[in-house]
C-alpha cells in the first residue's frame, strides 16, 4: 500500500501487475474501501494482462477524511432553488481525484472500471477527461435520472441506518452488516457468511468513518442528472447490471447504457448489488470486453 498527495488530500492506493501492462483503474462505491475489490477478482484481471490500480476514495478507508454531516433535505432544497448546495465535496472532485492519481502514477490513459457510486465517478472521468479513458465499465450504477425507480425501502435502509458502533459492540456491528449484505446481495448465488464476516472485520479494523457515507450521499445527490454528460462519452463502454438489484434497480443500468453512445449492456440474472465470487468471471469478462473494444480501430 502507498499514499499519494492529490488535490491537497491524501489517497491510499495499491498497484498490482506488471509495470508495462495496460493500466486499469478500479473505483469503488459508496462508503466502500478499496478492499471491496477482492483479490479473487483483481488477480483475474492481472492474469489477463492488466496493471490494476485500486484506491480508497476520499472520505473512506485510509484516504483523507472530511468533517460535517450534510442533511440531504438541505442539499435537495438548495438544488430546487437553483443554489449550490453546501457540501464538503462533489462527485466532480472525486473524479478529479481519480485522474489525479493517474497523473501521480505517470499514466496517460487507463481502462476505467466503477461500481455503484464508483460507476458515477467513472462516468465523469470518461465524460470530462475523455483523453484519459481507454475504456469504461459501469457495474450496477445509474445516471441520476429522477424518473428512474428508486431503491426498495429495505435497501434504502441499508445505506441510511447506521450500524452499531463496532468500538462498543463488534458482534452487533457485524451482525447488522451481514443482514445488510443479505438485503442487497445476489439472491441467485451462494452467500458465504463466514467469509463475509472475516472481510467485514478486517475492513472495520482497517478504517471506520460512518459519517463519510453521509457526505458521499450528499455528493451523489448534488450531482443530479448526468445523462447529458454521458452522451459525451466516447470510450468503448460495457454496462453490467443485475436484474435483482434492490439498491440500484436494473433500470439504472439500462438508462446508463442508453445514454452512452455505443454502450454494450449486460444484464445478469439473479445478481444483486454485490460482487459474489461466483460472478467474478462474469465481471472480468465484461471488463475485458470493454478493453477489447478499445483496441479495435474506429
C-alpha positions, 0 to 999 in steps of 0.5 A: 500500500502507498499514499499519494498527495492529490488535490491537497488530500491524501489517497491510499492506493495499491498497484498490482501487475506488471509495470508495462501492462495496460493500466486499469483503474478500479473505483469503488462505491459508496462508503466502500474501501478499496478492499471491496475489490477482492483479490479473487477478482483483481488477480483475474484481471492481472492474469489477463494482462492488466496493471490494476490500480485500486484506491480508497476514495476520499472520505473512506478507508485510509484516504483523507477524511472530511468533517460535517454531516450534510442533511440531504433535505438541505442539499435537495432544497438548495438544488430546487432553488437553483443554489449550490448546495453546501457540501464538503465535496462533489462527485466532480472532485472525486473524479478529479481525484481519480485522474489525479492519481493517474497523473501521480502514477505517470499514466496517460490513459487507463481502462476505467472500471466503477461500481455503484457510486464508483460507476458515477465517478467513472462516468465523469472521468470518461465524460470530462477527461475523455483523453484519459479513458481507454475504456469504461465499465459501469457495474450496477450504477445509474445516471441520476435520472429522477424518473428512474425507480428508486431503491426498495425501502429495505435497501434504502435502509441499508445505506441510511441506518447506521450500524452499531458502533463496532468500538462498543459492540463488534458482534452487533456491528457485524451482525447488522452488516451481514443482514445488510449484505443479505438485503442487497446481495445476489439472491441467485448465488451462494452467500458465504457468511463466514467469509463475509464476516472475516472481510467485514472485520478486517475492513472495520479494523482497517478504517471506520468513518460512518459519517463519510457515507453521509457526505458521499450521499450528499455528493451523489445527490448534488450531482443530479442528472448526468445523462447529458454528460454521458452522451459525451462519452466516447470510450468503448463502454460495457454496462453490467447490471443485475436484474435483482438489484434492490439498491440500484434497480436494473433500470439504472443500468439500462438508462446508463447504457442508453445514454452512452453512445455505443454502450454494450449492456449486460444484464445478469440474472439473479445478481444483486448489488454485490460482487459474489465470487461466483460472478467474478468471471462474469465481471472480468469478462465484461471488463475485458470486453470493454478493453477489447473494444478499445483496441479495435480501430474506429 
